[in-house]
Amino acid sequence: MSAVSLLFHDVYASDPGESGFRSPGADRYKLSIPEFEAQLGGLVDARVEARLTFDDGGESYYTATADRLEALGRRGHCFVTTDFIGQRGFLTAAQIRELDARGHLIGSHSASHPARFSTLTTGEMLSEWAESRRALEDLLGRAVTVASVPGGYFSKAVAGVAAECGFRELFTSEPTLKTSSADGCAVIGRFTIRRGHAPDMAQRFAMASPWTRCGAWVGWNAKAIVKPLLGPSYARIADRLLASPRLRSGRAKTSANHG
C-alpha cells in the first residue's frame, strides 16, 4: 500500500501570525509547537511511514519544523510561494538553500498563491508555475520538479499546465491515496492536518483508519461543491466565520470533546 501524504502548514510558538500568511482562514491550518509534536509523536509511536508535506513557505519550516523532523530521522517536502521569499514571516533565500542542503525537498507552491488557482487562464497558470520554478532553480542551482496546488483549487488544467512547465509531481489537497497522471506529471492527494484536530489524527490517516479517511474525503468534496458556488466570496465568508468569537468558542468545545 502507498504511504499516505500528509499536508501541514505553519507551526508557531505563541501566535499563528508569526509565520506564513496571516488571516483567520490561514490560521486554522497552523499548529502550535505542542500540537505539531503530538502529531509527529503519533506517527513515531505507530511506526508508520508517511510523506510529510508543508505548504506556503513560512519561516517556521526553518525555525521550528525542520529540526523536529530531523530529530526523528525524517525530512519533509517544503513548498514555497516564491513571490514571498524574504518577506516578513516567510523563508529567506539563504534558509531555503540550507534546508535543501540538509535534505529537505524544496518545491513550488506557485509564485503569488492566487486565491482561486483553477479559475486562472492558461496563460496565468503558465506564469505562476514557470516563474515559481525558475525562481527556485535559480536559487538552488538545480532542477525543481515537484509542486503543490495553492488553496485546494485543483483541476485537470492546473495539472496539465504544471506538466507543461516541467513538474513531475503535483500534490493536491484531495484526501486520497489514488495517484493519477497528467501528461507525465503524477498527481498525488494529501490528508490535511488542521488546528483543533485530535492529537493522533496524523496517525489515524497513516494507519488507514477507514472512518477518518472517509470523513476527510466527504468534507473535502462538500467544500469542493460550495467553493465554485460562492466564487470569490468563499474566502471572505470563511474568514468572517472563522473570526467569529462564537464560532471560535464552538470549535474549542468541539476540539475538547473530540480529543
Contacts in CASP RR format, 6 or more apart in sequence:
PFRMAT RR
TARGET T0000
AUTHOR 0000-0000-0000
METHOD contacts of the structure
MODEL  1
MSAVSLLFHDVYASDPGESGFRSPGADRYKLSIPEFEAQLGGLVDARVEA
RLTFDDGGESYYTATADRLEALGRRGHCFVTTDFIGQRGFLTAAQIRELD
ARGHLIGSHSASHPARFSTLTTGEMLSEWAESRRALEDLLGRAVTVASVP
GGYFSKAVAGVAAECGFRELFTSEPTLKTSSADGCAVIGRFTIRRGHAPD
MAQRFAMASPWTRCGAWVGWNAKAIVKPLLGPSYARIADRLLASPRLRSG
RAKTSANHG
1 177 0 8 1.000
1 208 0 8 1.000
2 177 0 8 1.000
2 179 0 8 1.000
3 49 0 8 1.000
3 50 0 8 1.000
3 51 0 8 1.000
3 206 0 8 1.000
4 50 0 8 1.000
4 51 0 8 1.000
4 177 0 8 1.000
4 191 0 8 1.000
4 205 0 8 1.000
4 206 0 8 1.000
4 208 0 8 1.000
5 50 0 8 1.000
5 51 0 8 1.000
5 53 0 8 1.000
5 171 0 8 1.000
5 188 0 8 1.000
5 189 0 8 1.000
5 190 0 8 1.000
5 191 0 8 1.000
6 50 0 8 1.000
6 51 0 8 1.000
6 52 0 8 1.000
6 53 0 8 1.000
6 190 0 8 1.000
6 191 0 8 1.000
6 192 0 8 1.000
6 193 0 8 1.000
6 202 0 8 1.000
6 205 0 8 1.000
6 206 0 8 1.000
7 53 0 8 1.000
7 54 0 8 1.000
7 55 0 8 1.000
7 171 0 8 1.000
7 173 0 8 1.000
7 190 0 8 1.000
7 191 0 8 1.000
7 192 0 8 1.000
7 193 0 8 1.000
8 29 0 8 1.000
8 31 0 8 1.000
8 36 0 8 1.000
8 39 0 8 1.000
8 52 0 8 1.000
8 53 0 8 1.000
8 54 0 8 1.000
8 55 0 8 1.000
8 65 0 8 1.000
8 193 0 8 1.000
9 20 0 8 1.000
9 26 0 8 1.000
9 29 0 8 1.000
9 30 0 8 1.000
9 31 0 8 1.000
9 54 0 8 1.000
9 55 0 8 1.000
9 56 0 8 1.000
10 16 0 8 1.000
10 18 0 8 1.000
10 19 0 8 1.000
10 20 0 8 1.000
10 29 0 8 1.000
10 30 0 8 1.000
10 31 0 8 1.000
10 54 0 8 1.000
10 56 0 8 1.000
10 58 0 8 1.000
10 60 0 8 1.000
10 61 0 8 1.000
11 19 0 8 1.000
11 30 0 8 1.000
11 31 0 8 1.000
11 32 0 8 1.000
11 33 0 8 1.000
11 36 0 8 1.000
11 60 0 8 1.000
11 61 0 8 1.000
11 64 0 8 1.000
11 65 0 8 1.000
12 18 0 8 1.000
12 19 0 8 1.000
12 30 0 8 1.000
12 31 0 8 1.000
12 32 0 8 1.000
12 33 0 8 1.000
12 60 0 8 1.000
12 64 0 8 1.000
13 32 0 8 1.000
13 33 0 8 1.000
13 64 0 8 1.000
16 22 0 8 1.000
16 26 0 8 1.000
16 27 0 8 1.000
16 30 0 8 1.000
16 195 0 8 1.000
17 27 0 8 1.000
17 30 0 8 1.000
17 89 0 8 1.000
18 60 0 8 1.000
18 89 0 8 1.000
19 30 0 8 1.000
19 58 0 8 1.000
19 59 0 8 1.000
19 60 0 8 1.000
19 63 0 8 1.000
19 64 0 8 1.000
19 89 0 8 1.000
19 90 0 8 1.000
20 26 0 8 1.000
20 56 0 8 1.000
20 57 0 8 1.000
20 58 0 8 1.000
20 59 0 8 1.000
20 60 0 8 1.000
20 84 0 8 1.000
20 89 0 8 1.000
20 90 0 8 1.000
21 56 0 8 1.000
21 113 0 8 1.000
23 239 0 8 1.000
24 238 0 8 1.000
24 239 0 8 1.000
24 240 0 8 1.000
24 242 0 8 1.000
24 243 0 8 1.000
25 235 0 8 1.000
25 238 0 8 1.000
25 239 0 8 1.000
25 242 0 8 1.000
26 56 0 8 1.000
27 195 0 8 1.000
27 242 0 8 1.000
28 194 0 8 1.000
28 195 0 8 1.000
28 242 0 8 1.000
29 192 0 8 1.000
29 194 0 8 1.000
29 195 0 8 1.000
30 195 0 8 1.000
31 39 0 8 1.000
31 193 0 8 1.000
31 195 0 8 1.000
32 195 0 8 1.000
33 64 0 8 1.000
35 195 0 8 1.000
35 196 0 8 1.000
35 199 0 8 1.000
36 64 0 8 1.000
36 65 0 8 1.000
36 68 0 8 1.000
37 68 0 8 1.000
38 199 0 8 1.000
38 200 0 8 1.000
39 193 0 8 1.000
39 197 0 8 1.000
39 199 0 8 1.000
39 200 0 8 1.000
39 201 0 8 1.000
39 202 0 8 1.000
39 203 0 8 1.000
40 68 0 8 1.000
40 69 0 8 1.000
40 72 0 8 1.000
40 202 0 8 1.000
41 203 0 8 1.000
42 199 0 8 1.000
42 200 0 8 1.000
42 202 0 8 1.000
42 203 0 8 1.000
43 50 0 8 1.000
43 202 0 8 1.000
43 203 0 8 1.000
43 206 0 8 1.000
44 72 0 8 1.000
45 203 0 8 1.000
46 203 0 8 1.000
46 206 0 8 1.000
46 207 0 8 1.000
48 203 0 8 1.000
48 206 0 8 1.000
48 207 0 8 1.000
49 206 0 8 1.000
50 202 0 8 1.000
50 205 0 8 1.000
50 206 0 8 1.000
51 76 0 8 1.000
51 77 0 8 1.000
52 69 0 8 1.000
52 74 0 8 1.000
52 76 0 8 1.000
52 77 0 8 1.000
53 76 0 8 1.000
53 77 0 8 1.000
53 79 0 8 1.000
53 148 0 8 1.000
53 171 0 8 1.000
53 190 0 8 1.000
54 61 0 8 1.000
54 65 0 8 1.000
54 76 0 8 1.000
54 77 0 8 1.000
54 78 0 8 1.000
54 79 0 8 1.000
55 79 0 8 1.000
55 109 0 8 1.000
55 148 0 8 1.000
55 150 0 8 1.000
56 79 0 8 1.000
56 80 0 8 1.000
56 81 0 8 1.000
56 90 0 8 1.000
56 109 0 8 1.000
56 113 0 8 1.000
57 78 0 8 1.000
57 79 0 8 1.000
57 80 0 8 1.000
57 81 0 8 1.000
57 84 0 8 1.000
57 90 0 8 1.000
57 91 0 8 1.000
57 109 0 8 1.000
58 84 0 8 1.000
58 89 0 8 1.000
58 90 0 8 1.000
58 91 0 8 1.000
59 89 0 8 1.000
59 90 0 8 1.000
59 91 0 8 1.000
59 92 0 8 1.000
59 95 0 8 1.000
61 78 0 8 1.000
61 91 0 8 1.000
61 99 0 8 1.000
61 104 0 8 1.000
62 91 0 8 1.000
62 95 0 8 1.000
62 98 0 8 1.000
62 99 0 8 1.000
66 76 0 8 1.000
66 99 0 8 1.000
66 102 0 8 1.000
66 104 0 8 1.000
69 75 0 8 1.000
69 76 0 8 1.000
69 104 0 8 1.000
70 102 0 8 1.000
75 102 0 8 1.000
75 103 0 8 1.000
75 104 0 8 1.000
75 105 0 8 1.000
76 104 0 8 1.000
76 105 0 8 1.000
77 104 0 8 1.000
77 105 0 8 1.000
77 107 0 8 1.000
77 146 0 8 1.000
77 148 0 8 1.000
77 171 0 8 1.000
78 91 0 8 1.000
78 96 0 8 1.000
78 99 0 8 1.000
78 104 0 8 1.000
78 105 0 8 1.000
78 106 0 8 1.000
78 107 0 8 1.000
79 107 0 8 1.000
79 108 0 8 1.000
79 109 0 8 1.000
79 146 0 8 1.000
79 147 0 8 1.000
79 148 0 8 1.000
79 171 0 8 1.000
80 91 0 8 1.000
80 96 0 8 1.000
80 106 0 8 1.000
80 107 0 8 1.000
80 108 0 8 1.000
80 109 0 8 1.000
80 132 0 8 1.000
80 136 0 8 1.000
81 90 0 8 1.000
81 109 0 8 1.000
81 110 0 8 1.000
81 111 0 8 1.000
81 112 0 8 1.000
81 113 0 8 1.000
81 132 0 8 1.000
81 150 0 8 1.000
82 108 0 8 1.000
82 109 0 8 1.000
82 110 0 8 1.000
82 111 0 8 1.000
82 131 0 8 1.000
82 132 0 8 1.000
82 135 0 8 1.000
82 136 0 8 1.000
83 111 0 8 1.000
83 112 0 8 1.000
83 113 0 8 1.000
84 90 0 8 1.000
84 113 0 8 1.000
85 91 0 8 1.000
85 92 0 8 1.000
85 93 0 8 1.000
85 96 0 8 1.000
85 135 0 8 1.000
85 139 0 8 1.000
86 92 0 8 1.000
86 93 0 8 1.000
91 99 0 8 1.000
93 139 0 8 1.000
96 106 0 8 1.000
96 136 0 8 1.000
96 139 0 8 1.000
96 140 0 8 1.000
97 139 0 8 1.000
97 140 0 8 1.000
99 106 0 8 1.000
100 106 0 8 1.000
100 140 0 8 1.000
105 146 0 8 1.000
106 136 0 8 1.000
106 140 0 8 1.000
106 144 0 8 1.000
107 136 0 8 1.000
107 144 0 8 1.000
107 146 0 8 1.000
107 147 0 8 1.000
107 148 0 8 1.000
108 129 0 8 1.000
108 132 0 8 1.000
108 133 0 8 1.000
108 136 0 8 1.000
108 144 0 8 1.000
108 146 0 8 1.000
108 147 0 8 1.000
108 148 0 8 1.000
108 167 0 8 1.000
109 132 0 8 1.000
109 147 0 8 1.000
109 148 0 8 1.000
109 150 0 8 1.000
110 117 0 8 1.000
110 128 0 8 1.000
110 129 0 8 1.000
110 132 0 8 1.000
110 147 0 8 1.000
110 149 0 8 1.000
110 150 0 8 1.000
111 127 0 8 1.000
111 128 0 8 1.000
111 129 0 8 1.000
111 131 0 8 1.000
111 132 0 8 1.000
111 135 0 8 1.000
112 128 0 8 1.000
113 150 0 8 1.000
113 151 0 8 1.000
114 120 0 8 1.000
114 124 0 8 1.000
114 128 0 8 1.000
114 150 0 8 1.000
114 153 0 8 1.000
115 151 0 8 1.000
115 232 0 8 1.000
115 235 0 8 1.000
116 153 0 8 1.000
116 227 0 8 1.000
116 231 0 8 1.000
116 232 0 8 1.000
117 125 0 8 1.000
117 128 0 8 1.000
117 149 0 8 1.000
117 150 0 8 1.000
117 151 0 8 1.000
117 152 0 8 1.000
117 153 0 8 1.000
117 154 0 8 1.000
117 158 0 8 1.000
118 153 0 8 1.000
118 154 0 8 1.000
118 155 0 8 1.000
118 157 0 8 1.000
118 158 0 8 1.000
119 153 0 8 1.000
120 128 0 8 1.000
122 157 0 8 1.000
122 161 0 8 1.000
123 161 0 8 1.000
125 157 0 8 1.000
125 158 0 8 1.000
125 161 0 8 1.000
125 162 0 8 1.000
126 161 0 8 1.000
126 164 0 8 1.000
126 165 0 8 1.000
129 147 0 8 1.000
129 161 0 8 1.000
129 162 0 8 1.000
129 165 0 8 1.000
129 167 0 8 1.000
130 165 0 8 1.000
132 147 0 8 1.000
133 144 0 8 1.000
133 147 0 8 1.000
133 165 0 8 1.000
133 166 0 8 1.000
133 167 0 8 1.000
136 144 0 8 1.000
137 143 0 8 1.000
137 144 0 8 1.000
145 166 0 8 1.000
145 167 0 8 1.000
145 168 0 8 1.000
145 169 0 8 1.000
146 167 0 8 1.000
146 168 0 8 1.000
146 169 0 8 1.000
146 170 0 8 1.000
146 171 0 8 1.000
147 162 0 8 1.000
147 167 0 8 1.000
147 169 0 8 1.000
147 170 0 8 1.000
147 171 0 8 1.000
148 170 0 8 1.000
148 171 0 8 1.000
148 172 0 8 1.000
148 190 0 8 1.000
149 158 0 8 1.000
149 170 0 8 1.000
149 171 0 8 1.000
149 172 0 8 1.000
149 173 0 8 1.000
151 173 0 8 1.000
152 172 0 8 1.000
152 173 0 8 1.000
152 174 0 8 1.000
153 227 0 8 1.000
154 172 0 8 1.000
154 173 0 8 1.000
154 174 0 8 1.000
156 182 0 8 1.000
158 170 0 8 1.000
159 170 0 8 1.000
159 182 0 8 1.000
159 183 0 8 1.000
159 185 0 8 1.000
159 187 0 8 1.000
160 182 0 8 1.000
160 183 0 8 1.000
160 185 0 8 1.000
162 170 0 8 1.000
162 182 0 8 1.000
162 185 0 8 1.000
163 170 0 8 1.000
163 182 0 8 1.000
163 183 0 8 1.000
163 184 0 8 1.000
163 185 0 8 1.000
164 183 0 8 1.000
166 185 0 8 1.000
167 185 0 8 1.000
168 184 0 8 1.000
168 185 0 8 1.000
168 186 0 8 1.000
169 185 0 8 1.000
169 186 0 8 1.000
169 188 0 8 1.000
170 182 0 8 1.000
170 185 0 8 1.000
170 186 0 8 1.000
170 187 0 8 1.000
170 188 0 8 1.000
171 188 0 8 1.000
171 189 0 8 1.000
171 190 0 8 1.000
172 187 0 8 1.000
172 188 0 8 1.000
172 189 0 8 1.000
172 190 0 8 1.000
173 189 0 8 1.000
173 190 0 8 1.000
173 192 0 8 1.000
173 220 0 8 1.000
174 189 0 8 1.000
174 190 0 8 1.000
174 217 0 8 1.000
174 220 0 8 1.000
175 189 0 8 1.000
175 190 0 8 1.000
175 191 0 8 1.000
175 192 0 8 1.000
175 205 0 8 1.000
175 213 0 8 1.000
175 216 0 8 1.000
175 217 0 8 1.000
175 220 0 8 1.000
176 189 0 8 1.000
176 217 0 8 1.000
177 189 0 8 1.000
178 189 0 8 1.000
179 186 0 8 1.000
179 187 0 8 1.000
179 188 0 8 1.000
179 189 0 8 1.000
180 186 0 8 1.000
180 187 0 8 1.000
181 187 0 8 1.000
191 205 0 8 1.000
191 213 0 8 1.000
191 216 0 8 1.000
192 216 0 8 1.000
193 201 0 8 1.000
193 202 0 8 1.000
193 205 0 8 1.000
196 251 0 8 1.000
196 255 0 8 1.000
196 258 0 8 1.000
197 255 0 8 1.000
197 258 0 8 1.000
198 204 0 8 1.000
198 258 0 8 1.000
198 259 0 8 1.000
199 259 0 8 1.000
201 212 0 8 1.000
204 212 0 8 1.000
205 212 0 8 1.000
205 213 0 8 1.000
205 216 0 8 1.000
226 234 0 8 1.000
227 234 0 8 1.000
230 237 0 8 1.000
241 247 0 8 1.000
242 248 0 8 1.000
END
